[in-house]
Amino acid sequence: MKEFNAPNYLNNSNIYEVNIRQFTPEGTFEAFANHLPRLKEMGVDILWLMPIHPIGIPHRKGSLGSYYSISNHQAINPEFGTMADFDNLVSKIHELDMKVILDWVANHAAWDHVWTIQHPQYFVRDEFGFKSPFDWTDVIQLDHRNEEQQEAMINAMRFWVEERNVDGFRADLAHLTP
């Protein structure tokens, strides 16, 4: 296993978790961006965005659904704005010399994730079909033994770093994923 060394910017940094939907009345990237100077003044160094991806529809919990039921790891939840709005937010964060990390959900995905059609082999199955982890009925378990699935997840992460200028990730359920 390759040794991991955390980036130096994590040392002594103040990390602030952000729920875009509930941070402002509008619940958008654009509305949140207006608060960046205040967060910088508070001493925030790193903004940790809760999942920003589209939320699955089948078996949704409540009317809004869970952020952790992701239907596409390389897309933006349209409630929050567009990819251009996200890129603008990241640029503004970096202009203020802050970093941005995404909450990354690699253990499971929504029932309507794009991979369920394109790559059903990425998911754990039982005699009834796709399998939900624990009692989380709004998501299905990814098969971490599948090397293609691992590579697809890594590629999705690279997309955010290389194409969207994200600085890193907070791994949800890290103890359950490779």
Secondary structure, DSSP 8 states (H G I E B T S, - for coil): -------GGGTT--EEEE-HHHHSSS-SHHHHHTTHHHHHHTT--EEEE---S-B--TT-STTT--TTSBS-TTS--TTT--HHHHHHHHHHHHHTT-EEEEEEE-SEEETT-HHHHH-GGGB-EETTEE--STT-TTEEEB-TT-HHHHHHHHHHHHIIIIIT---EEEEETGGG--
